[in-house]
Every structure is written in C-alpha cells, then in structure tokens.
C-alpha cells in the first residue's frame, strides 16, 4: 500500500459508515468512490481495492489507540493506575469512532487476516500492557502473573468486545460517559476479579469452599 496523502486519508473515513452498514462484500468500489469523493482510479492507485480500504481504516484505528494508550502509560503514576488509564484510553477511541468499529465488526474474520495486523496489535497494545504488568510487580501495585502475554491479550479482548458492542448499538450522545462506564466495569473485573477473598484463599490453598 502506498503512503496516502493526508487529504485522501481524511476522505477515506467516509467509507467507514458505508462499510459498517453494508459490509465489505456488499460494498462496491464505485460506492466507496462516491461516498469519499475519491476517484476510483485513485483508490486503486493507493490501495488494494476494498481490502486495502478496510486495512487502512483498521490500521488508522490501531494508530489512534496506540497514540492514546501510549500517553496513558507514560505518566509517573503507579502501574495499576496507568493500566486503568490505558483501558479508558482504548475505550475512548472506540466509542468516539463507532463507524470504524462497526466496519471492523462486520468483517472481523477478514480483518484478522490482514497482513501485519498481529504486529500492529502487538505494538499498539500488547507490548505496553506487558510492560505495565512487569512494572506493576516492581512497584507493588500489581501481582505477578504466569503469562503476561496472554493476560495482555485478554485485557485487549475485554476492552475490544465492550467497545465493539457499544459501536454496534449506534452512535452515542455521551461517548465519554459510555467509555467511563465500560472502563470502570472492565477494570473492576481485571483488577479485582469476581471471586470473594475467601473463595480466592480457598482456591489458592487447594481447599473447596
């Protein structure tokens, strides 16, 4: 994919709503050209047709997430506080861009097969969260986990499903409030769990309640 000029990149956002409503298979390149105001030949010159448009939109969403998460994890707070901020940051991006998220939902299977997605996800979220988990052990705000990579992936999955669910419900007039609500629920789950202290103690000692 060629590097897109800034103006074309901004115009391509017009395709997100279209793909969200119709799915990629139900969207023609002519429809994308009409919705974005970008000539079909120009789209083909810069992108690999419809798949290239979806890849651009998904990549841009990951870039937005990476930027906001990067800011959230770079403060001087303890790791637990920064983890909470990272959760809120990703959710904030997702609820503020519902059409991008809905475009992803409609073609999630196709999107997950796009080249370089795994590395993009790792750079955008997994690596910063894994680093936070390590720093949390060092500063005493988080406990040691057996598999930081799997935990980081699970945290991303919880946030993503919540964000995608909100996007599927439609545009919100209170995006920041929605992000805060989902963030609080997710942080309560991943940081405090569902088990009572007694249940956790019994489980760790190998006893049955």
Secondary structure, 3 states (H helix, E strand, C coil): CCCCCHHHHHHHCHHHHHHHHHCCCCCCHHHHHHHHCCCHHHHHHHCCHHHHHHHHHHHHHHHHHHHHHHHHHCCCCCHHHHHHHHHHHHHHHHHHCHHHHHHHHHCHHHHCCCCCHHHHHHHHHHHHHHHHHHHHHHHCCCCCCCCHHHHHHHHHHHHHHHHHHHHHHCCCCCHHHHHHHHHHHHHHHHHHCCCCHHHHHHHHHCCCC
